[in-house]
Amino acid sequence: MSVMSETRILVVEDEPNIRDIVDVALRFHGFHVTAVANGRDALREFAARRPDLVVLDVMLPDIDGFEVCRRIRYEGVQTPVIFLTARDAVSDTVRGLTMGADDYVTKPFSVEALIARIRAVLRRTTVPDAEERPNGDVLRVADLELDEARWEVRRGGVRVDLSPTEFRLLAFMMEHPGLVLTKRQLLDQVWGYGGSSQVLETYISYLRRKLDPLGPPLIHTQRGVGYALRP
């Protein structure tokens, strides 16, 4: 059975036409879908069903998408969230990613493109079962250790809790210590589609926020190119 089978998706969209189209398309591709039109219903359905992913419109008639996401994250839940935003709302994109969204799609959008984004997010945010994890050596850079078999990261002996996307991004960088990895390399490897540099920059900031308090900075920016992991 594939990773995508039996996946439960909550769609939150107040425009009936968009909501119905997304609902039908996702069901056609084998997803289990619950579709609601406002923030209050979204929070109620999320608590009741615990979906595997949320497609969340920013502009809702009651509680906006940012507040819905904030309340979900406040409970410590790492369920992937994909925001739907207006094409010209760059500030919405940045704010959404900062609040913990995993991706965003701008309106108007292709339903097939949305489904591709959903599949990509699910692939990178699904933690493999223990028997599916690689049995390779522990990766080490300075006092930073990453154990893929145990899905653990420690710095100076202190455990660092990372989301699946953060873990995969850090693992790829630790596999190439000292090398400057371009933004395109990182996006293609971790996100697997033509994503935005804003997504990458946000996740780099997440990693720095968790790693830097434990020692000297390890992630270095090569302006205009990308990032390198080195002491």
Disulfide bonds with the S-S distance in Angstrom:
none
